[in-house]
Amino acid sequence: MKIPDIIIAIDGYSSTGKSTLAKKIARKFSFLYLDSGALYRGVTLFAQEEGLINRISIIDPSLKEALKGLELHFDAEGKLCMGPRCIEQQIRSMEVSSQVSPVAAVPYVREWVDEKLHEFGRRGRIVMDGRDIGTAVFPEAQLKIFMTASEEVRARRRYDELVSKGESPLLEEVVKNLRERDYIDSHRETAPLRRAEDAFELDNSDMSFEEELAWVQGLIQGKFGIL
Ligand code: CDP
């Protein structure tokens, strides 16, 4: 069956499992998966390495100019690279998580990332996850999903993920980071995190991944007739 050129936007709070779901859908329908958060994380790592953000997250305005020399792309495995260097592991660290939301609240950073997302997403047939995909980046997306889950469930997921990658975070730190990011992401002036009016809401606090997938596949089948 011919699969139409659709864009699926998956937005929501931190650690709601957006990327796991997005990747699975992309694989199933042979869509391109784009992780917009990875780009904000990549810009944050760049600002840290260039000394353009201080310990209390004050950003040096020269970041705007410096971004002209930043090259971020995804490799064949979907891992983020900065020029020739794979930075997938560094961008998932607590160090980057603790400063990404202030960086992502800067309008010129959002413009820089949006331009990249449109460039990567030119061909259609994409699943993109983030905070503002259905509201600002691709408001024309044919299917929008907004994900939520209880704070407890989200913190535990993120904690387990960090531990499995060899980090040793404190659970309280993880909770604090989720709260801070959700607050900054929902209250910033440019493209704040919110549910698009035409988005389907998915609260997966008490759902298994299989149930979640069945729910989304039901939506996709109902809307586009593809299984
Ligand atoms: O995976 P997780 O939920 O931790 O977040 P992410 O998708 O990796 O995004 C990291 C951060 O990037 C978010 O907390 C936002 O501050 C920012 N972001 C954004 O502002 N807009 C997007 N479309 C995606 C991410």
Residues whose N, C-alpha, C, O or C-beta is under 5 A from the ligand:
A	BS01	CDP	Y13 S14 S15 S36 G37 A38 Y40 V100 S101 A104 D129 G130 R131 D132 I133 R181 D185
